[in-house]
Amino acid sequence: MSDKNTMISAQTSQSSQPLTGSDVVVLSLIHHGVDTVFAYPGGAVIPLHQAYSRYEDKIRVVLPRHEQGGGFAAQGYARSTGKVGVCSATSGPGAANLLTAIADAKMDSIPLVAITGQVGTNVIGTDAFQEMPSTEVFRSITKHHILIMNPNDIVRALKEAFYVANSGRKGPVLVDVPKNVLIAQVGNVFKSESYECMFEEPDFECALNLPGYGVTELPTPKDEAIAQWAEAIRTAKKPAIYLGGGAIAAEATEEVKKLVEKTQIPVASTLTGLGAFPAEHPLSLGLLGMHGSCAANKVIHECDLLMVLGARFSDRVTGNAKKFAPNAKIVHVDIDVSEIRKVVDPTIAVTGDLREALMKLNAIVSAPEEGIGPWLMQVAEWKQTLGLAYRKDSPNILPQQALEKLYEMTKDQNPIVATGVGQHQMWTAQFFKINEPKHWLSSCGAGTMGFGLPAGMGAKIANPDKMVIVVEGDGSLLMNIQEMACCHCEKIPVKVLLLNNQYLGMVYQWEDRFCKKNHAQTFLGHIDNPEKYLQKADYCPTNRYPNFVDIAKGFGWDARFVMDPAELEDALAEMIAADGPFLLDVAIPYSEQVIPMIPAGGTFGDIIRK
């Protein structure tokens, strides 16, 4: 028996109960370095939760108030640490409630292991109480999915789950465990309808069995492609970098900085890529795409060499992909070969780990031969004239103003920022500067409302010494507001800045721009409210619903409402100084829109600037 197996056996001997399948699940998690699980109990996983309680000195189990909240909290843990996030739920509805969080993790390539209970093996397929064919339901939104029918497969299945989740292009893995597998006892015969077996002492050093996945070998960047890339940089006159979340997943951010320092090439970031290159760096262009700055989009539109690093040509970046970066040779670097030529056909394709590719490139690359001084002067001019700006003449608090002030007041503390989805998400991406990787947590590919609060909760648990700020909108916060209870009861002191316009703001904006101002079901107040759809410029509704301050206080939070701009700084200071969880409800005008904007399917020439 290996040293690790000896250690595990010593841990189990402390318990007077025999080792069960549930114990093996928990010990496997411990073996893989898991210190926190976000888990909601139910009939099929009662044995698993009993096992959690037996190892509470080695693994923290956090009780979310909804399985979706637990899934997003596990994502917040993963996104802010780079480690695999873990959540668990019972069979049927419990598993189904994890679905959105798992689909979200798949879209943004976040390493996640979700453990779900299942009905006993002998009744699978009979429509037993709370039965759901989870592996079938989750098949298309997971990187891998496993149904464990034999308790002797628990250790291997979980080892494979962690390997698949955190290797190559990262993503979520589902592990579905029937109840009789969870209660099986080591040393006893396990009986199912189709077979019997002896449940043996677990071997935590067992081999993986992943035929076709490439357990021993992941794609390696080819030297020939790297050399072509270096030559393209040497001859470029107007180069640019389009940086994605893959740079963070690959731990490649330092290599990105080295490349920029050697070549002086400007960098635009995707939504998932924020923080992969410091926002305050002189060569940072900030956010690219639909709601990116005019300067960032202009640079990409005019460049003659575009290096796409760890990004996938999302439609929210490219708009009309056939007209994206029309003057550029394109270098596409991605670990997932299926992304190459899926949307755009690059001039040079580099498949493999981005960090490894950049290390190879940085060893041979030189700055563009003819110098790019004129290009950099042009880029600097565009940043000055086409940079992000907002009006300063409002009698109300503007969201951009609130976010700029919050950044100014907290930048020395370098907070982790999580957001929900909607206008507030885009304003935060535009006006709150993210200077380090893993400090920006947002649902980008799936665009899932309700992400912010539970993701911030998971990040705070993973990073107890860092400030965690959640920026939410009123519609998005309501999606998972129950996690306020988790934050209070589990002592998770997140700070929520609520930008509250009483509407589903992003949908309202699209209705304004593309539906002839016909507003439908985007007002979040009472249907008889006389202020509904007033379409009054620069106006904050006075009949406000719900009362978020009272709700927060009901959950045990401190909270404050602010509408007067003169009170904003004091209110932000109170939120920042709070020891426990705090909600600051900030009234903003519902007419305020996220600008600039490139309409869906449009090009840089279609950009809306006011």
DRENNUMI-706718 format. One record per residue (C-alpha): residue number from 1; residue in three letters; x, y, z. Coordinates in steps of 0.05 Angstrom, whole numbers, plus 5000, padded with zeros to 4 digits. Each point is the difference from the previous one (the first is absolute). Layout:
# residues N
     n   res      x      y      z
   NUM   ALA      X      Y      Z
...
//
This chain:
# residues 610
     n   res      x      y      z
     1   MET   5000   5000   5000
     2   SER   5027   5070   4982
     3   ASP   5014   5053   5051
     4   LYS   4937   5038   4979
     5   ASN   4958   4938   5006
     6   THR   5030   4988   5069
     7   MET   4982   5071   5020
     8   ILE   4929   4991   4975
     9   SER   4992   4934   5038
    10   ALA   5025   5035   5063
    11   GLN   4947   5053   4990
    12   THR   4945   4949   4992
    13   SER   5021   4961   5061
    14   GLN   4981   5060   5043
    15   SER   4927   4985   4985
    16   SER   4963   4944   5035
    17   GLN   4957   4990   4938
    18   PRO   5021   4953   4943
    19   LEU   5027   5032   4937
    20   THR   4944   5012   4949
    21   GLY   4995   5023   4929
    22   SER   4984   5069   5026
    23   ASP   5064   5000   5042
    24   VAL   5039   4981   4939
    25   VAL   4969   5058   4961
    26   VAL   5020   5050   5055
    27   LEU   5069   4970   5010
    28   SER   5011   5004   4925
    29   LEU   4983   5074   5002
    30   ILE   5049   5010   5057
    31   HIS   5052   4961   4961
    32   HIS   4992   5049   4942
    33   GLY   5012   5060   5045
    34   VAL   4928   5022   5006
    35   ASP   4989   5042   5062
    36   THR   4930   5027   4985
    37   VAL   4937   4969   4971
    38   PHE   4935   5038   4986
    39   ALA   4948   4946   5015
    40   TYR   4924   4998   5007
    41   PRO   4972   4936   5032
    42   GLY   4941   4957   4979
    43   GLY   4976   4929   5003
    44   ALA   5050   4968   4952
    45   VAL   5060   5034   5032
    46   ILE   4984   4995   5073
    47   PRO   5056   4947   5006
    48   LEU   5049   5048   4966
    49   HIS   4983   5056   5049
    50   GLN   5009   4953   5058
    51   ALA   5069   4985   4974
    52   TYR   5015   5074   4991
    53   SER   4985   5009   5074
    54   ARG   5050   4946   5018
    55   TYR   5057   5039   4967
    56   GLU   4980   5071   5018
    57   ASP   5069   5014   5028
    58   LYS   5030   4989   4930
    59   ILE   4947   5027   4952
    60   ARG   4951   5057   5008
    61   VAL   4929   4988   4976
    62   VAL   4962   5064   4984
    63   LEU   4924   4996   4996
    64   PRO   4975   5045   4944
    65   ARG   4926   5017   5001
    66   HIS   4989   4974   4929
    67   GLU   5040   4950   4959
    68   GLN   5011   5051   4945
    69   GLY   5031   5046   5051
    70   GLY   5045   4943   5022
    71   GLY   5022   4989   4928
    72   PHE   5016   5073   4989
    73   ALA   5036   5003   5067
    74   ALA   5043   4942   4978
    75   GLN   5014   5039   4937
    76   GLY   5020   5062   5041
    77   TYR   5048   4955   5039
    78   ALA   5029   4972   4936
    79   ARG   5005   5066   4961
    80   SER   5035   5036   5057
    81   THR   5050   4944   5016
    82   GLY   5011   4960   4936
    83   LYS   4983   4937   5039
    84   VAL   4942   4953   4986
    85   GLY   4934   5023   5032
    86   VAL   4957   4946   5030
    87   CYS   4925   4998   5013
    88   SER   4950   4945   5015
    89   ALA   4925   4990   4999
    90   THR   4948   4946   5006
    91   SER   4967   4963   4943
    92   GLY   4944   5026   4955
    93   PRO   4982   5073   5015
    94   GLY   5065   5011   5039
    95   ALA   5042   4978   4941
    96   ALA   4956   5040   4952
    97   ASN   5011   5063   5041
    98   LEU   5075   4993   4987
    99   LEU   4989   4999   4925
   100   THR   5005   5075   4986
   101   ALA   5064   5008   5042
   102   ILE   5031   4940   4964
   103   ALA   4981   5026   4931
   104   ASP   5029   5067   5020
   105   ALA   5066   4967   5020
   106   LYS   5003   4963   4933
   107   MET   4992   5065   4961
   108   ASP   5055   5036   5039
   109   SER   5046   4939   5006
   110   ILE   4999   4998   5077
   111   PRO   5025   4937   5036
   112   LEU   4943   4972   5040
   113   VAL   4982   4932   5029
   114   ALA   4926   4991   5016
   115   ILE   4980   4939   5040
   116   THR   4927   4980   4997
   117   GLY   4962   4946   5036
   118   GLN   4960   4949   4961
   119   VAL   4947   4949   5016
   120   GLY   5025   4930   5015
   121   THR   5027   4959   4943
   122   ASN   4944   4949   5005
   123   VAL   4946   5053   4985
   124   ILE   5035   5042   4948
   125   GLY   4953   5007   4941
   126   THR   4936   4987   5039
   127   ASP   4981   5073   5013
   128   ALA   5017   4991   5073
   129   PHE   4989   5059   5047
   130   GLN   5046   5058   4981
   131   GLU   5032   4960   4944
   132   MET   5030   5038   4941
   133   PRO   5047   4973   4947
   134   SER   5053   5051   5020
   135   THR   5056   4976   4955
   136   GLU   4953   5005   4940
   137   VAL   4972   5068   5021
   138   PHE   5070   5029   5011
   139   ARG   5035   4966   4942
   140   SER   5004   5060   4953
   141   ILE   5019   5051   5054
   142   THR   5056   4963   5034
   143   LYS   5070   4984   4979
   144   HIS   4991   4929   5028
   145   HIS   4946   4964   5039
   146   ILE   5003   4936   5041
   147   LEU   4947   4955   5031
   148   ILE   5032   4956   5053
   149   MET   4966   4932   5003
   150   ASN   5053   4964   5040
   151   PRO   5030   5026   5066
   152   ASN   5068   4976   4979
   153   ASP   4999   5052   4944
   154   ILE   4991   5060   5047
   155   VAL   5073   5017   5009
   156   ARG   5018   4993   4926
   157   ALA   4938   5038   4977
   158   LEU   5016   5059   5045
   159   LYS   5073   4999   4980
   160   GLU   4979   5003   4927
   161   ALA   4950   5055   5016
   162   PHE   5053   5045   5030
   163   TYR   5049   4985   4944
   164   VAL   4951   5015   4944
   165   ALA   4972   5062   5034
   166   ASN   5068   5032   5010
   167   SER   5039   4978   4938
   168   GLY   5001   5026   4929
   169   ARG   4942   5047   4990
   170   LYS   4971   4999   5069
   171   GLY   4927   4986   5014
   172   PRO   4946   4967   5043
   173   VAL   4994   4926   5015
   174   LEU   4939   4965   5029
   175   VAL   5007   4940   5046
   176   ASP   4933   4966   5013
   177   VAL   4999   4950   5059
   178   PRO   4941   4954   5016
   179   LYS   4979   4997   5072
   180   ASN   5016   4926   5009
   181   VAL   5071   5014   4976
   182   LEU   5005   5055   5053
   183   ILE   4978   4954   5056
   184   ALA   5041   4938   4978
   185   GLN   5051   4979   5053
   186   VAL   5072   4982   4985
   187   GLY   5013   4926   5011
   188   ASN   4928   4981   4985
   189   VAL   4967   4973   4938
   190   PHE   4966   5053   4958
   191   LYS   4938   4974   4966
   192   SER   4965   5030   4940
   193   GLU   4948   4973   4953
   194   SER   5052   4977   4950
   195   TYR   5062   4981   5040
   196   GLU   5033   4991   5068
   197   CYS   5069   5022   5021
   198   MET   5043   5008   5062
   199   PHE   5010   5073   5019
   200   GLU   5075   5003   5009
   201   GLU   5045   5046   5039
   202   PRO   5008   5062   4956
   203   ASP   5065   5013   4963
   204   PHE   5008   5075   4993
   205   GLU   5059   4990   4953
   206   CYS   4961   4961   4949
   207   ALA   5011   5010   4925
   208   LEU   4954   5042   4957
   209   ASN   4959   4969   4945
   210   LEU   4986   5054   4948
   211   PRO   5011   4970   4931
   212   GLY   5001   5053   4946
   213   TYR   5007   5059   5048
   214   GLY   5076   5004   4997
   215   VAL   5017   4988   5073
   216   THR   5076   5003   4989
   217   GLU   5003   5052   4944
   218   LEU   4965   5065   4987
   219   PRO   5012   5043   4938
   220   THR   5070   5030   4996
   221   PRO   5011   5065   4962
   222   LYS   5040   4984   4937
   223   ASP   5067   5036   4991
   224   GLU   4985   5014   4927
   225   ALA   4936   5037   5017
   226   ILE   5036   5039   5055
   227   ALA   5054   5021   4950
   228   GLN   4947   5023   4951
   229   TRP   4967   5040   5055
   230   ALA   5066   5034   5019
   231   GLU   5012   5018   4927
   232   ALA   4930   5029   4995
   233   ILE   5015   5046   5059
   234   ARG   5067   5020   4969
   235   THR   4967   5024   4936
   236   ALA   4938   5031   5031
   237   LYS   4988   5075   4999
   238   LYS   4934   5003   5038
   239   PRO   4997   4939   5046
   240   ALA   4949   4988   5056
   241   ILE   4983   4946   5052
   242   TYR   4930   4974   5013
   243   LEU   5006   4967   5068
   244   GLY   4950   4950   5029
   245   GLY   4986   4961   5063
   246   GLY   5045   4944   4977
   247   ALA   5059   5042   5021
   248   ILE   4976   4997   5072
   249   ALA   4983   4925   4997
   250   ALA   5069   4985   4972
   251   GLU   5035   5043   5053
   252   ALA   5031   5037   4941
   253   THR   4991   5072   5023
   254   GLU   5073   5012   5016
   255   GLU   5020   4974   4931
   256   VAL   4949   5047   4969
   257   LYS   5034   5059   5037
   258   LYS   5068   4977   4976
   259   LEU   4976   4998   4928
   260   VAL   4970   5070   5005
   261   GLU   5063   5028   5033
   262   LYS   5044   4972   4944
   263   THR   4955   5021   4943
   264   GLN   4958   5059   5026
   265   ILE   4937   4971   4969
   266   PRO   4934   5027   5028
   267   VAL   4951   4952   5034
   268   ALA   4924   4997   4997
   269   SER   4964   4951   5046
   270   THR   4937   4958   4996
   271   LEU   4952   5000   5059
   272   THR   5030   4935   5027
   273   GLY   5070   5027   4987
   274   LEU   4994   5061   5046
   275   GLY   5058   4998   5048
   276   ALA   5044   4958   4956
   277   PHE   5036   5065   4982
   278   PRO   5000   5059   5049
   279   ALA   4945   5049   4983
   280   GLU   5044   5059   5021
   281   HIS   5058   4980   4955
   282   PRO   5012   5054   4947
   283   LEU   4992   4947   4944
   284   SER   4934   4974   5027
   285   LEU   4940   5016   4957
   286   GLY   4950   4971   5048
   287   LEU   4937   4963   4980
   288   LEU   4990   4979   4928
   289   GLY   4935   4984   4963
   290   MET   4927   5019   5005
   291   HIS   5009   5046   5060
   292   GLY   5074   5010   4996
   293   SER   5031   5068   4991
   294   CYS   5000   5032   4931
   295   ALA   5076   5003   5005
   296   ALA   5007   4925   5011
   297   ASN   4954   4983   4943
   298   LYS   5032   5052   4955
   299   VAL   5070   4970   5012
   300   ILE   4976   4930   4983
   301   HIS   4964   5026   4939
   302   GLU   5062   5035   4973
   303   CYS   5056   4952   5021
   304   ASP   5041   4960   4949
   305   LEU   5018   4943   5048
   306   LEU   4951   4975   5052
   307   MET   5023   4949   5052
   308   VAL   4941   4964   5031
   309   LEU   5026   4969   5065
   310   GLY   4956   4952   5039
   311   ALA   4935   5026   4969
   312   ARG   4947   4970   4955
   313   PHE   4973   5055   4955
   314   SER   4936   5008   5039
   315   ASP   4944   5034   4962
   316   ARG   4999   5054   5055
   317   VAL   5071   5018   4979
   318   THR   4999   4990   4925
   319   GLY   4929   5023   4981
   320   ASN   5000   4982   4926
   321   ALA   5059   4951   5001
   322   LYS   5009   5005   4924
   323   LYS   5017   5074   5008
   324   PHE   5039   4996   5065
   325   ALA   5071   5027   4998
   326   PRO   4995   5006   4925
   327   ASN   5072   5023   4988
   328   ALA   5035   4951   5045
   329   LYS   5040   4937   4996
   330   ILE   4973   4959   5058
   331   VAL   5039   4956   5048
   332   HIS   4954   4956   5042
   333   VAL   5028   4964   5061
   334   ASP   4954   4952   5036
   335   ILE   5006   4935   5039
   336   ASP   4935   4974   4969
   337   VAL   5011   4978   4929
   338   SER   4925   5003   4987
   339   GLU   5002   5076   5008
   340   ILE   5051   5008   4944
   341   ARG   4963   5021   4936
   342   LYS   4932   4991   5034
   343   VAL   4983   5074   4989
   344   VAL   5059   5034   4967
   345   ASP   5054   4968   4956
   346   PRO   5067   5024   5027
   347   THR   5063   5012   4960
   348   ILE   5040   4964   5054
   349   ALA   4970   4949   5049
   350   VAL   5036   4980   5063
   351   THR   4968   4943   5038
   352   GLY   5022   4986   5072
   353   ASP   5010   5030   5068
   354   LEU   5003   5076   4995
   355   ARG   5054   5008   5053
   356   GLU   5045   4950   4965
   357   ALA   4987   5033   4933
   358   LEU   5017   5069   5028
   359   MET   5063   4974   5034
   360   LYS   5024   4973   4934
   361   LEU   4981   5064   4964
   362   ASN   5033   5046   5051
   363   ALA   5065   4962   4993
   364   ILE   5006   5019   4926
   365   VAL   4955   5060   4987
   366   SER   5024   5070   4987
   367   ALA   4964   5066   4992
   368   PRO   4972   5017   4931
   369   GLU   5060   5014   4954
   370   GLU   4978   5067   4974
   371   GLY   4975   5024   5067
   372   ILE   4928   5015   5017
   373   GLY   5008   5070   5029
   374   PRO   4950   5032   4952
   375   TRP   4950   4944   5016
   376   LEU   5008   5010   5075
   377   MET   4990   5075   4992
   378   GLN   4936   4987   4962
   379   VAL   4977   4950   5053
   380   ALA   5014   5051   5055
   381   GLU   4960   5052   4963
   382   TRP   4941   4953   4992
   383   LYS   5003   4984   5075
   384   GLN   4997   5074   5014
   385   THR   4944   5018   4951
   386   LEU   4961   4934   4997
   387   GLY   5007   4977   5072
   388   LEU   4944   4985   5048
   389   ALA   4963   5061   5025
   390   TYR   4932   5017   5030
   391   ARG   4960   5064   5011
   392   LYS   5011   5038   5064
   393   ASP   4936   5042   5001
   394   SER   4952   4952   5034
   395   PRO   4966   5020   5065
   396   ASN   4999   4926   5018
   397   ILE   5055   4949   5015
   398   LEU   5024   4970   4935
   399   PRO   5025   4928   5001
   400   GLN   5066   5019   4967
   401   GLN   5011   5053   5053
   402   ALA   4987   4950   5056
   403   LEU   5048   4949   4971
   404   GLU   5055   5050   4987
   405   LYS   4994   5025   5071
   406   LEU   4999   4929   5028
   407   TYR   5063   4983   4961
   408   GLU   5035   5062   5024
   409   MET   4982   4983   5073
   410   THR   5020   4926   4997
   411   LYS   5056   4994   4949
   412   ASP   5054   4997   5054
   413   GLN   4964   4939   5029
   414   ASN   4997   4967   4931
   415   PRO   4931   4968   5010
   416   ILE   4971   4940   4964
   417   VAL   4939   5023   4961
   418   ALA   4941   4955   4983
   419   THR   4941   5023   4959
   420   GLY   4931   4978   4980
   421   VAL   4979   5006   4927
   422   GLY   4971   5061   4966
   423   GLN   5017   5074   4993
   424   HIS   5035   5001   5068
   425   GLN   5047   4945   4975
   426   MET   5021   5041   4939
   427   TRP   5008   5064   5039
   428   THR   5044   4964   5050
   429   ALA   5042   4971   4944
   430   GLN   5008   5069   4970
   431   PHE   5012   5043   5062
   432   PHE   5028   4956   5056
   433   LYS   5072   4984   4981
   434   ILE   5022   4928   5010
   435   ASN   5076   4996   5005
   436   GLU   5011   4928   5021
   437   PRO   4977   4932   4976
   438   LYS   4946   4964   5039
   439   HIS   4973   5065   5028
   440   TRP   4943   5005   4949
   441   LEU   4942   4949   5007
   442   SER   4943   5006   4950
   443   SER   4955   4955   4959
   444   CYS   5023   5017   4930
   445   GLY   4983   4945   4949
   446   ALA   4933   4980   5030
   447   GLY   4983   5068   5029
   448   THR   4964   4972   5060
   449   MET   4961   5047   5045
   450   GLY   5008   4983   5073
   451   PHE   5074   4983   4994
   452   GLY   5029   5057   5039
   453   LEU   4981   4990   5073
   454   PRO   5014   4925   5005
   455   ALA   5064   5007   4959
   456   GLY   5025   5054   5047
   457   MET   4981   4956   5058
   458   GLY   5044   4944   4974
   459   ALA   5057   5047   4985
   460   LYS   4998   5029   5071
   461   ILE   5003   4930   5030
   462   ALA   5060   4984   4956
   463   ASN   5033   5067   5014
   464   PRO   4982   5020   5071
   465   ASP   5054   5053   5005
   466   LYS   4977   5037   4937
   467   MET   4943   5049   4991
   468   VAL   4946   4972   4956
   469   ILE   4952   5049   4967
   470   VAL   4938   4977   4964
   471   VAL   4969   5048   4949
   472   GLU   4928   4982   4986
   473   GLY   4938   5026   4966
   474   ASP   4932   4994   5033
   475   GLY   4975   4948   4950
   476   SER   5063   4958   5004
   477   LEU   5004   5003   5076
   478   LEU   4929   4974   5008
   479   MET   5019   4936   4962
   480   ASN   5042   4974   5058
   481   ILE   4984   5048   5057
   482   GLN   4991   4941   5047
   483   GLU   5075   4994   5005
   484   MET   4999   5060   5046
   485   ALA   4979   4948   5052
   486   CYS   5061   4958   4984
   487   CYS   5046   5061   5006
   488   HIS   4971   5018   5069
   489   CYS   4997   4930   5029
   490   GLU   5068   4978   4973
   491   LYS   5033   5067   5018
   492   ILE   5020   5020   4929
   493   PRO   5010   5076   5000
   494   VAL   4989   5018   4927
   495   LYS   4983   5071   4981
   496   VAL   4944   5011   4949
   497   LEU   4995   5063   4959
   498   LEU   4929   4998   4971
   499   LEU   4990   5045   4939
   500   ASN   4925   5004   5004
   501   ASN   4959   5030   4942
   502   GLN   4936   4960   5013
   503   TYR   5004   4969   4931
   504   LEU   5031   4943   4961
   505   GLY   5048   5053   4975
   506   MET   5035   4965   4943
   507   VAL   4935   4974   4970
   508   TYR   4970   5069   5009
   509   GLN   5060   5029   4962
   510   TRP   4990   4951   4942
   511   GLU   4926   5017   4999
   512   ASP   5018   5073   4996
   513   ARG   5051   4990   4944
   514   PHE   4970   4944   4959
   515   CYS   4926   4993   5017
   516   LYS   4975   5071   4989
   517   LYS   4999   5012   5075
   518   ASN   4945   4949   5010
   519   HIS   5013   4975   5070
   520   ALA   4973   4933   5021
   521   GLN   5008   4966   5068
   522   THR   5065   5037   5017
   523   PHE   4973   5041   5058
   524   LEU   5012   4965   5066
   525   GLY   4949   5037   5042
   526   HIS   4925   4993   5011
   527   ILE   4958   4996   4936
   528   ASP   4958   5059   5024
   529   ASN   5059   5045   5016
   530   PRO   4987   5067   4967
   531   GLU   5074   5007   4985
   532   LYS   5001   4937   4957
   533   TYR   5032   5015   4932
   534   LEU   4998   5075   5009
   535   GLN   5058   5005   4951
   536   LYS   5022   5062   5037
   537   ALA   5073   5018   4988
   538   ASP   5048   4999   5059
   539   TYR   4947   4977   5049
   540   CYS   5003   4954   5060
   541   PRO   4933   4970   5020
   542   THR   4977   5024   5068
   543   ASN   4950   4942   5011
   544   ARG   5055   4948   5012
   545   TYR   4988   4926   5005
   546   PRO   5023   4958   5035
   547   ASN   5032   5031   5060
   548   PHE   5069   4968   4995
   549   VAL   5025   5033   5063
   550   ASP   4945   4967   5041
   551   ILE   5011   4934   4965
   552   ALA   5075   5003   5015
   553   LYS   4988   5017   5072
   554   GLY   4951   4942   5005
   555   PHE   5056   4955   4979
   556   GLY   5045   5029   5054
   557   TRP   5040   5047   4954
   558   ASP   5017   5073   5010
   559   ALA   4971   5042   4944
   560   ARG   4989   5071   4975
   561   PHE   4962   5035   4944
   562   VAL   5029   5060   4964
   563   MET   4971   5044   4945
   564   ASP   5033   5068   5011
   565   PRO   5068   5006   4965
   566   ALA   5025   5041   5059
   567   GLU   4992   4938   5045
   568   LEU   5034   4951   4953
   569   GLU   5071   5003   5026
   570   ASP   4978   4994   5073
   571   ALA   4956   4941   4983
   572   LEU   5056   4965   4962
   573   ALA   5047   5012   5059
   574   GLU   4949   4968   5047
   575   MET   4994   4939   4955
   576   ILE   5076   4993   4994
   577   ALA   5010   5006   5075
   578   ALA   4946   4949   5019
   579   ASP   5026   4938   5036
   580   GLY   4942   4955   4979
   581   PRO   4960   4994   4936
   582   PHE   4973   5067   4976
   583   LEU   4952   5021   4945
   584   LEU   5002   5071   4971
   585   ASP   4937   5013   4959
   586   VAL   5017   5056   4951
   587   ALA   4943   5031   4960
   588   ILE   5020   5014   4927
   589   PRO   4960   5027   4942
   590   TYR   4966   4946   4958
   591   SER   5013   5041   4936
   592   GLU   5075   4993   5008
   593   GLN   5029   4953   4947
   594   VAL   5064   4961   4989
   595   ILE   5037   5038   4946
   596   PRO   5036   4988   4954
   597   MET   4964   4942   4968
   598   ILE   5011   4961   4936
   599   PRO   4932   4969   4981
   600   ALA   4998   4924   4997
   601   GLY   5028   4976   4934
   602   GLY   5026   5069   4984
   603   THR   5069   5027   4987
   604   PHE   5044   5056   5026
   605   GLY   4967   5046   4949
   606   ASP   4932   4989   5035
   607   ILE   5024   5021   5069
   608   ILE   4951   5041   5041
   609   ARG   5034   5055   5040
   610   LYS   4943   5038   5031
//
